[in-house]
Amino acid sequence: MEPSDQTPHPAAPEPPAASISGRLLSLDALRGFDMFWIMGADSLGPALAAIKGGPVLHAVAEQLDHVAWRGFHFEDLIFPMFVFIAGVSLVFSLGKIIPRHGKDAAFTRMLQRAVLLYVLGLFYYGGFSTPFSQIRLLGVLQRIAICYGVTGFLFIYFRPRTLVGIAVSVLLGYWALLALVPVPGLGVASFEEGKNIVNWFDSRFLPLRKWDGDHDPEGVLSTLPAVVSCLLGVFAGIFLRDPKRTPSEKAFHLAGAGVALLVLGYSWGAFFPIIKKLWTSPFVLVAGGWSALLLATFYYLIDVKGWQRWCRPFVWVGLNSITVYLAGNLIDFEQLASRLVGGNLGALLDTAVAKGLGTLLVSLLSIGAMFGLARFLHHRKIYLRL
């Protein structure tokens, strides 16, 4: 569905950003912004690191790479923000179905989407073309599918106040699990990689392929706090659909909630480490805080102020995010770019202009190819709908 028209209401102090059940252009743009980094940061970070541009460029390149274990970089925000966005989106999509067709119809629709997304996740990691033992049951798309399914069920059948209680209980329970439960064979609780209860559980009970040897960053137990990341998006979506507040109030209150989550997350992180591969509770809060701040910013600029031209490329990608993601698995954009500006031309740029410039050019061109595909699909109204 295309973003809804924004018609001013004569009794309102300012025009509403979207109808109660309408689609937010800012949400599509933020999803596209997130997908831009999913599809481009893996090549952009090393490309910037190859250029000797001083401490500022080095700091930027560092932020475009995951932390090894403890800590938080910008690159560590990309995946949980997509989970957060999925939570916001389901409020608008399922929230439209419930009053029209009832909760059971919304549940059926949610379950169909979750199952299809999970199957696409299996396809993304090779499907049945790989040996059975190498099939990855839990991956990025599978985690999004599970979080969407569980959170969608909770949203349909439970009140927001109950959802808050569930979110708090999961975060505290996950902290207790990691901090207090001794790891079998180790005798004590630990947060270290391969020596914590979450990784141990994967090594014992998660079958088939695991991304990090005997454990997986998208493993079984770490999916529980990931559901809370999706619930934080649900809370943001419920707030954005509130007809009692003006769009400006929504933007500023959402930004305030983001700041509060960041303060709470970083404070808790002093005692319970922020670790993406374990999706620790402080990581949920920090990622949720940054996600809320970015959503508030996009919402204010695009839906409240009406500054929309700059975000069109992100909207193209956001409206076809799954298609673009799957295309990145089937089409090697970086190899395509290398055929155009790599090889001798890239080496010449590295030698004659600046070291690493050829690599950077290949990276930028591959990102441009991704935007080009999204624009092509958008202008021909080709969308992959789950």
C-alpha positions in Angstrom: 0.0 0.0 0.0 1.3 3.5 -0.8 1.9 6.0 1.9 -1.4 7.7 2.7 -2.3 11.3 1.8 -2.0 13.7 4.6 -5.2 15.8 4.7 -5.3 18.6 7.3 -8.2 18.5 9.8 -9.8 21.8 10.3 -10.1 21.3 14.1 -6.6 20.2 14.7 -3.7 22.5 15.6 -1.5 20.8 13.0 -2.1 18.3 10.2 -2.0 14.6 11.3 1.0 12.8 10.0 -1.0 9.7 9.0 -4.4 8.2 9.6 -4.8 6.0 12.6 -4.4 2.9 10.5 -2.5 4.5 7.6 1.1 3.9 6.5 3.8 6.2 7.7 6.2 7.3 5.0 8.8 7.9 7.7 8.6 4.2 8.7 9.2 3.1 5.1 12.1 5.5 4.9 13.7 4.3 8.2 13.3 0.7 7.0 15.1 1.6 3.8 17.8 3.5 5.7 18.3 0.4 7.8 18.5 -1.8 4.8 21.0 0.5 3.2 23.4 -0.3 5.9 22.6 -4.0 5.9 23.4 -4.1 2.2 26.3 -1.6 2.1 28.1 -1.3 5.4 29.9 -4.6 5.1 31.8 -3.2 2.1 31.8 0.5 3.1 33.5 0.0 6.4 36.6 -1.9 5.1 36.8 0.6 2.2 37.0 3.6 4.5 39.5 1.7 6.7 41.8 1.3 3.7 42.0 5.0 3.2 44.5 6.8 5.4 42.3 9.7 6.3 43.3 10.5 9.9 41.5 9.7 13.2 38.0 11.0 12.1 37.8 8.6 9.1 39.3 5.8 11.2 36.6 6.4 13.9 33.9 6.3 11.2 35.3 3.1 9.8 35.4 1.6 13.3 31.7 2.3 13.8 30.9 0.5 10.6 32.3 -2.7 12.0 30.8 -5.0 14.7 32.5 -5.0 18.1 34.3 -8.3 18.7 32.2 -9.2 21.8 31.5 -6.5 24.4 30.5 -3.0 23.5 28.3 -1.2 20.9 29.1 0.3 17.5 26.7 1.8 15.0 26.9 -1.4 13.0 25.6 -3.3 16.0 22.4 -1.2 15.8 21.4 -2.3 12.3 19.9 -5.7 13.0 18.0 -4.9 16.2 16.6 -1.7 14.6 15.1 -3.9 11.9 13.5 -6.0 14.6 12.2 -2.8 16.2 10.8 -1.6 12.9 9.0 -4.9 12.5 7.3 -4.3 15.8 6.2 -0.8 14.8 4.9 -2.1 11.4 2.8 -4.9 12.9 0.9 -2.4 15.0 -0.2 -0.6 11.8 -0.9 -3.8 9.8 -2.5 -6.0 12.4 -4.1 -3.0 14.1 -6.0 -2.4 10.8 -7.2 -6.0 10.5 -8.4 -6.5 14.1 -11.3 -4.0 14.0 -12.4 -5.0 10.5 -12.1 -8.8 10.7 -11.4 -9.7 14.3 -8.4 -11.1 16.3 -8.5 -14.6 14.8 -8.2 -13.2 11.2 -5.3 -11.0 12.4 -3.6 -14.1 14.0 -4.0 -16.1 10.8 -2.5 -13.3 8.7 0.4 -12.9 11.2 1.1 -16.6 11.2 1.2 -16.7 7.4 3.7 -13.9 7.3 5.9 -15.4 10.0 6.0 -18.8 8.4 6.8 -17.3 4.9 9.6 -15.2 6.4 11.1 -18.2 8.2 11.0 -20.2 5.0 12.7 -17.4 3.1 15.4 -17.4 5.8 16.1 -21.1 5.1 16.3 -20.2 1.4 18.7 -17.3 2.1 21.2 -19.6 3.8 21.2 -22.1 0.9 18.0 -24.0 1.5 18.2 -27.7 0.6 21.0 -27.1 -1.9 23.4 -27.5 1.0 24.0 -30.8 2.9 21.4 -31.4 5.6 23.9 -30.9 8.4 24.7 -27.4 7.0 21.1 -26.1 7.0 20.9 -23.1 9.4 17.7 -23.2 11.4 18.2 -19.9 13.1 19.5 -16.9 11.2 18.7 -13.2 10.6 15.4 -13.7 8.7 14.4 -16.6 11.0 14.9 -14.4 14.0 12.8 -11.6 12.5 10.1 -14.2 11.7 10.1 -15.6 15.2 10.1 -12.2 16.8 7.3 -11.0 14.5 5.2 -14.1 15.2 5.6 -14.1 19.0 5.2 -10.3 19.3 2.2 -10.3 16.9 0.5 -12.9 19.0 1.1 -10.9 22.2 -0.1 -7.7 20.5 -3.3 -9.3 19.3 -4.4 -11.0 22.5 -2.9 -8.9 25.4 -3.2 -5.3 26.5 -0.3 -2.9 26.3 0.1 -2.9 30.1 0.5 -6.6 30.1 3.0 -6.4 27.3 5.1 -4.0 29.4 5.1 -6.5 32.2 6.2 -9.3 29.8 9.0 -7.2 28.4 10.3 -6.3 31.9 10.1 -9.9 33.1 12.0 -11.2 30.1 14.8 -8.7 30.4 15.2 -9.3 34.1 14.8 -13.1 33.7 17.5 -13.1 31.0 19.8 -11.2 33.2 19.3 -13.7 36.0 19.9 -16.6 33.6 23.2 -15.3 32.4 24.4 -13.7 35.7 23.3 -16.3 38.2 23.0 -19.8 36.6 26.3 -21.7 36.6 27.4 -23.0 33.2 27.6 -26.9 33.2 31.2 -28.0 33.1 32.4 -24.6 34.2 30.7 -24.3 37.6 30.2 -20.6 37.5 28.2 -18.0 35.6 30.1 -16.3 32.8 29.6 -13.6 30.1 32.5 -14.8 27.9 32.1 -16.2 24.5 31.7 -20.0 24.5 31.6 -20.1 28.3 28.1 -18.7 29.0 24.8 -20.5 29.5 23.4 -19.2 26.2 26.2 -20.6 24.1 26.2 -23.8 26.1 22.5 -24.3 25.4 23.0 -23.8 21.7 25.9 -26.3 21.7 23.7 -28.9 23.4 20.2 -28.3 21.9 20.4 -26.4 18.6 20.8 -28.9 15.8 22.4 -28.5 12.4 24.6 -25.6 11.4 25.6 -23.0 14.0 27.2 -19.7 12.7 30.0 -19.6 15.3 31.1 -23.2 15.5 29.2 -24.8 18.4 26.9 -21.8 19.1 25.0 -19.2 17.1 24.5 -15.4 17.6 20.9 -15.9 16.5 20.5 -18.9 18.8 17.7 -20.2 20.9 17.8 -18.4 24.3 19.0 -15.1 22.8 15.8 -15.0 20.8 13.9 -14.3 24.0 15.3 -10.8 24.6 15.1 -10.2 20.8 11.3 -10.5 21.2 11.5 -7.5 23.6 13.3 -5.5 20.9 10.2 -6.1 18.8 7.9 -5.2 21.7 9.7 -1.9 22.0 8.7 -1.2 18.4 5.1 -2.2 19.3 5.1 0.4 22.1 6.4 3.0 19.7 3.7 2.0 17.1 0.9 2.2 19.7 2.1 5.6 20.7 2.2 6.9 17.1 -1.3 5.7 16.5 -2.6 7.6 19.6 -5.2 10.1 18.2 -5.1 12.2 21.4 -1.6 13.6 20.7 -0.4 15.9 18.0 2.3 14.7 15.6 4.9 17.1 17.1 4.1 15.8 20.6 4.5 12.2 19.4 7.9 13.0 17.9 9.3 14.7 21.0 7.9 12.2 23.4 9.3 9.3 21.3 12.7 11.0 21.3 12.4 11.4 25.1 11.7 7.7 25.5 14.7 6.9 23.3 17.0 9.0 25.6 15.5 7.3 28.7 16.2 3.8 27.2 19.8 4.8 26.4 20.4 6.1 29.9 18.9 3.0 31.4 20.7 0.7 29.0 24.2 2.2 29.4 23.8 2.3 33.2 22.8 -1.3 33.4 25.6 -2.1 31.0 28.1 -1.2 33.8 26.9 -4.4 35.6 25.5 -6.5 32.8 27.7 -6.2 29.6 26.3 -4.9 26.4 26.9 -7.9 24.0 25.1 -8.1 20.7 25.9 -11.8 20.1 24.1 -12.7 23.3 21.5 -9.9 22.8 21.8 -9.0 26.5 19.2 -7.0 28.2 21.2 -3.7 28.2 21.9 -4.3 24.5 18.1 -4.4 24.0 17.6 -1.1 25.8 20.5 0.7 24.1 19.5 -0.5 20.6 15.9 0.3 21.3 16.9 3.8 22.5 18.8 4.6 19.3 16.0 3.1 17.2 13.4 5.2 18.9 15.6 8.4 18.4 16.0 7.6 14.7 12.3 6.9 14.3 11.4 10.1 16.1 13.8 12.1 13.8 12.5 10.5 10.6 8.9 10.9 11.8 9.4 14.6 12.6 11.3 15.5 9.4 9.2 13.5 7.0 5.6 13.2 8.4 5.5 16.3 10.6 7.5 18.8 8.7 6.8 17.3 5.3 10.4 17.2 4.1 10.2 14.2 1.9 12.2 14.6 -1.2 15.6 13.7 0.4 14.2 10.3 1.6 12.8 8.9 -1.6 15.7 6.5 -2.3 15.3 5.1 1.2 11.5 4.7 0.6 12.2 2.8 -2.6 14.2 0.3 -0.6 11.9 0.3 2.5 8.9 -0.6 0.4 10.8 -3.6 -1.0 13.2 -4.4 1.8 12.7 -8.2 1.7 13.2 -8.2 -2.1 16.4 -6.1 -1.9 17.7 -8.3 0.9 17.1 -11.5 -1.0 18.5 -9.9 -4.2 21.7 -9.2 -2.3 22.0 -13.0 -1.8 21.4 -13.8 -5.4 23.2 -10.9 -7.1 26.7 -10.0 -6.0 26.4 -6.2 -6.3 30.0 -5.7 -5.2 31.3 -8.1 -7.9 29.2 -6.2 -10.5 30.7 -2.9 -9.4 34.2 -4.4 -9.5 33.7 -5.3 -13.2 33.0 -1.7 -13.9 35.5 0.2 -11.8 37.7 -2.5 -10.2 40.9 -4.1 -11.5 43.3 -1.8 -13.2 41.1 1.3 -12.8 40.8 0.7 -9.1 44.5 0.1 -8.7 45.2 3.3 -10.7 43.0 5.3 -8.3 44.8 3.7 -5.3 48.2 4.6 -6.7 47.6 8.0 -8.4 45.0 9.5 -6.1 44.7 7.9 -2.7 45.2 4.5 -1.3 41.9 2.7 -0.8 40.0 5.1 -3.1 39.4 2.3 -5.7 38.0 0.1 -3.0 35.7 2.9 -1.8 34.5 3.5 -5.3 33.6 -0.1 -5.8 31.7 0.0 -2.5 29.7 3.1 -3.4 28.9 1.8 -6.8 27.6 -1.5 -5.4 25.3 0.5 -3.0 24.2 2.6 -6.0 23.2 -0.6 -7.9 21.1 -1.6 -4.9 19.3 1.7 -5.0 18.9 1.4 -8.7 17.2 -2.0 -8.4 14.9 -0.6 -5.7 13.9 2.3 -7.9 13.3 0.1 -10.9 10.9 -2.1 -8.8 9.2 0.9 -7.2 8.5 2.7 -10.4 7.0 -0.5 -11.9 5.0 -1.1 -8.7 6.7 -4.5 -8.2 6.6 -5.4 -4.5 7.2 -8.7 -2.6 4.4 -8.8 -0.1 4.4 -11.5 2.6 
